[in-house]
């Protein structure tokens, strides 16, 4: 049984899934503790989605994945109202943004209109639909992945969207040793299913409050 502090255990377990990327994993966890949002821009297949899955599972966060495509609509993200015949009124069906960790996968494949559905959610942690404002879960953390802009079928993220992200990272290809370990260790997704959560969502609030009290001064 591990004697590591819970957050150190999260860091160690994530590094066993995302090999050879200790700095990037630390930055992703720092972004979560700072109540920011994370944008990962890189080529397909380097572990962007796996990192988001690992963070959610290791902290027991309610996870939701939104696959951004050119035909995705804002209502597909925030939710929509449907008519309830039994009650003779409209009932709001929450969209996938109502989760504690939201993976916005390949966000720049959607049009700017659809991307804008995340602006209020990421900035104010709430969603306004049908004239009513609904709070999002706490904690609320968006991990967005972005394909390189030179790839066909991508749309540049507007400045207003980029401003919602605290960090922008690249994972990059693993080094030789990490690549050998990946080949020897099998599919990382298989290891994901066996992960246990050292932290609970309720444990994050005091950690985030402590981070907010840390003073950082420029040299």
Helices and strands as residue ranges (DSSP letters): H 6-17, H 22-33, E 38-41, H 48-58, E 63-67, H 75-78, E 79-84, E 89-94, E 101-105, G 107-109, H 112-115, G 116-118, H 119-124, E 126-129, E 132-135, E 141-146, H 159-162, E 167-169, H 176-185, H 188-192, H 201-212
